[in-house]
Amino acid sequence: MGNATAVTDASFADEVEKANGLTVVDFWAEWCGPCRMIAPVLDELAVEYSGKAKVTKLDVDSNQATAMRFNVRSIPTILFFKDGKVVDQVIGAVPKPKLAEKFKQHA
């Protein structure tokens, strides 16, 4: 899990939708290879943007209601929330510079 906070269907509203500023949610699953590839990149960005962005992870296998609510059809899907509203998304394992640009844009 590293520097990201685990969220669940039960904690999603408090941890993400009621949060101020930028919250990044990584929709992932244990069996997903690309999810495992992007996890260290998100951990690095969580450290780099400490105090400016909150990075969270939601296991789609255990928390299907939230994944369905946000129409997550493939993983990894990374949603960027600003003050509780979705402002951007990245689908798939992308290089760190692409993710870093999104962090910079929204933080």
C-alpha positions in Angstrom: 0.0 0.0 0.0 2.9 2.3 0.6 2.1 6.0 0.9 -1.5 5.7 -0.3 -4.5 5.4 2.0 -6.9 2.4 1.5 -10.5 3.4 1.1 -13.6 1.3 0.9 -17.2 1.7 -0.1 -17.9 2.6 3.5 -15.2 5.2 3.9 -15.2 6.7 0.4 -17.6 9.6 1.1 -15.6 10.7 4.1 -12.1 10.1 2.7 -12.7 11.4 -0.9 -16.0 13.2 -1.5 -15.8 15.3 1.7 -12.1 16.0 1.3 -10.8 19.5 0.5 -8.3 20.0 -2.3 -7.0 17.2 -4.6 -7.7 13.6 -3.8 -6.4 10.9 -6.2 -8.2 7.5 -6.2 -6.5 4.4 -7.7 -9.1 1.8 -8.6 -7.2 -1.4 -8.6 -7.2 -5.2 -7.9 -4.6 -7.6 -6.5 -4.7 -9.8 -9.6 -4.1 -6.8 -12.0 -0.6 -6.7 -13.4 -0.8 -3.1 -14.7 -2.2 -2.0 -11.3 1.0 -3.5 -9.7 3.1 -1.6 -12.2 1.6 1.8 -11.5 1.5 1.4 -7.7 5.1 2.5 -7.0 4.6 5.5 -9.3 1.6 6.6 -7.3 3.6 6.0 -4.0 6.3 8.3 -5.3 3.8 11.0 -6.3 2.1 10.7 -3.0 5.4 11.6 -1.3 6.3 14.4 -3.9 2.8 16.0 -3.5 2.5 15.4 0.3 0.4 18.3 1.7 -0.9 19.1 -1.8 -2.6 15.9 -2.8 -4.0 12.9 -1.0 -3.5 9.5 -2.7 -5.9 6.7 -2.0 -6.5 3.2 -3.3 -9.8 1.3 -3.7 -9.8 -2.4 -4.3 -12.5 -3.0 -6.9 -13.0 -6.6 -6.0 -13.9 -5.7 -2.4 -15.7 -2.4 -3.1 -17.8 -3.0 -6.2 -20.5 -0.4 -5.3 -18.1 2.6 -5.6 -16.4 1.2 -8.7 -19.9 0.9 -10.4 -21.0 4.3 -9.2 -18.0 5.9 -11.0 -18.4 3.7 -14.1 -15.0 2.0 -13.6 -14.9 -0.6 -16.4 -11.1 -1.2 -16.7 -8.3 -1.0 -14.2 -6.2 0.6 -13.2 -8.4 3.7 -13.4 -7.2 6.8 -11.6 -9.8 9.4 -10.8 -8.8 12.9 -9.7 -11.2 14.6 -7.3 -11.0 18.3 -6.5 -13.1 19.3 -3.4 -15.1 16.0 -3.8 -15.9 16.3 -7.5 -14.3 14.3 -10.3 -12.2 16.6 -12.5 -10.0 14.2 -14.4 -9.1 10.5 -15.0 -6.3 8.3 -16.3 -7.0 4.8 -17.5 -4.3 2.2 -17.7 -0.7 2.0 -16.6 0.8 5.2 -17.9 4.4 6.6 -17.5 5.2 8.7 -14.4 5.6 11.9 -16.4 2.0 11.7 -17.6 0.7 11.1 -14.1 2.9 13.8 -12.7 1.5 16.3 -15.2 -2.1 15.5 -14.0 -1.0 16.0 -10.3 0.7 19.3 -11.2 -2.3 20.4 -13.2 -4.8 19.8 -10.3 -2.8 20.3 -7.1 
